[in-house]
Amino acid sequence: MTVDLIARTSIEVDATAEKVWEALLDPEKIKRYMFGTTVETTWQPGSPITWSGVWEGKPYQDKGVIVRCEPEQVLEYTHYSPLTGKPDIPSSYHTVRIEFAHSGNGTRLTLTQNHNDTEEARAHSEKNWKLMLAGIKQIVER
């Protein structure tokens, strides 16, 4: 039996859901908190999404599909990176889900990413997502 190791992280943000949502979809803000990546998509469910840039000296272009995009509630998309060395097949894709919840006067974001092959991969994903969420928090709390 295969266990799906899911990376999970969350953060409390002292900003409205509207402001946080805008940061999740604005390409210039994404570039600031997602390690300089350039994202391209229409944000419509079923539409493609690409992330491109340079990571550890190597150019990349990751891809996926928008699954759900419900303003100030949930953003969900698939993600595949050729840098993993895995073939471009459905089982090589992660699903990333970011959920919103009201938290006092702010917003709580909870992010999950499935299909981590090992505990080490899961921990690595959680570390990267924590950095990304901290970047969003920094941007929207200014």
PyMOL commands that set and color helices and strands:
alter all, ss='L'
color gray80, all
select helices_A, chain A and resi 17-25+27-33+82-84+90-92+119-140
alter helices_A, ss='H'
color red, helices_A
select strands_A, chain A and resi 5-13+38-41+48-55+58-70+74-79+94-103+106-116
alter strands_A, ss='S'
color yellow, strands_A
deselect
rebuild
show_as cartoon
